[in-house]
Amino acid sequence: QVQLVESGGGLVQAGGSLRLSCAASGRTFSSYAMGWFRQAPGKEREFVAAISRSGTSTYYADSVKGRLTISRDYAKNTVYLQMNSLNAEDTAVYYCAADMGVCYEDYVISSEYSTWGQGAQVTVSS
């Protein structure tokens, strides 16, 4: 089973950018669809973005469309979340997730993912 380690979180001013990375262990990275979720204090975990096993399809929450971009590098076994034009509402712990079976409309459902990273804190100051 793949293991996930996030990095790249931190403190940024509103309007700024950050790139989160999620490094996956193991030799079957291409077999996993990958997703990013986030959880703000006092709120439920919510879907942010997902990318298919082939990397040809991406999915985004309406709140982040046009500002956040998910991508994956098969040579590095890594999935990225490029975050631009950040605002205070983006402050949260961001989690990387993976699953071999998730697809289509199920990408947005956190319970469909079997493997999770430890989370990376992103704080946007206004």
SVG drawing of the C-alpha trace seen along z (x, -y; Angstrom):
<svg xmlns="http://www.w3.org/2000/svg" viewBox="-21 -41 32 43">
<polyline fill="none" stroke="black" stroke-width="0.4" points="0.0,0.0 1.3,-3.5 2.3,-5.9 2.0,-9.6 4.0,-12.5 3.0,-16.1 5.3,-19.1 5.3,-22.8 2.8,-24.3 3.4,-27.5 2.3,-31.1 1.6,-33.4 0.0,-36.7 -3.4,-37.1 -2.9,-37.1 0.3,-35.0 1.1,-31.5 2.2,-28.2 2.9,-24.8 2.1,-21.7 3.8,-18.4 2.7,-14.9 5.4,-12.2 4.1,-8.6 6.2,-5.6 6.0,-2.3 6.1,-1.3 2.5,-1.6 2.0,-5.3 0.4,-5.3 -2.3,-2.9 -3.7,-5.5 -6.0,-8.4 -4.9,-11.2 -6.9,-13.9 -6.4,-16.9 -8.8,-17.7 -8.7,-20.4 -10.0,-21.0 -10.4,-24.4 -10.8,-24.7 -14.3,-23.8 -15.3,-22.7 -15.6,-19.3 -13.0,-18.0 -13.8,-19.2 -12.8,-18.2 -10.3,-20.5 -9.0,-18.8 -8.4,-15.4 -6.4,-13.9 -7.0,-10.6 -4.6,-7.7 -3.5,-8.7 -3.2,-12.4 -5.5,-13.3 -8.5,-14.3 -8.6,-16.8 -11.5,-17.9 -11.8,-21.0 -14.1,-22.3 -16.0,-25.4 -14.3,-27.5 -10.8,-26.9 -11.4,-26.7 -9.0,-29.0 -6.7,-29.5 -5.5,-26.0 -4.0,-23.5 -3.4,-19.8 -0.7,-17.9 1.4,-14.7 4.9,-13.7 5.2,-9.9 9.0,-10.0 9.0,-11.6 6.0,-9.7 4.6,-13.1 1.4,-15.0 1.3,-18.8 -1.2,-21.4 -0.2,-24.8 -2.1,-27.5 -2.4,-31.0 -4.4,-34.1 -4.8,-32.7 -7.2,-34.2 -8.0,-33.8 -10.7,-31.2 -8.0,-28.9 -6.5,-28.6 -6.7,-24.9 -4.8,-21.7 -4.4,-20.2 -4.4,-16.4 -3.2,-14.3 -5.2,-11.1 -4.9,-8.1 -7.0,-5.2 -6.9,-2.6 -10.6,-2.3 -12.0,-5.8 -13.2,-7.4 -15.6,-9.9 -18.1,-11.5 -16.6,-9.7 -13.4,-11.8 -15.1,-14.4 -16.0,-11.9 -13.3,-11.6 -14.4,-8.1 -13.6,-6.8 -9.9,-7.2 -8.0,-4.5 -4.7,-6.2 -4.0,-9.6 -1.0,-11.8 -0.4,-13.5 -1.5,-16.9 0.2,-20.2 -0.9,-23.5 -1.5,-26.4 -2.2,-29.8 -3.2,-32.8 -2.9,-36.2 -5.1,-39.0"/>
</svg>
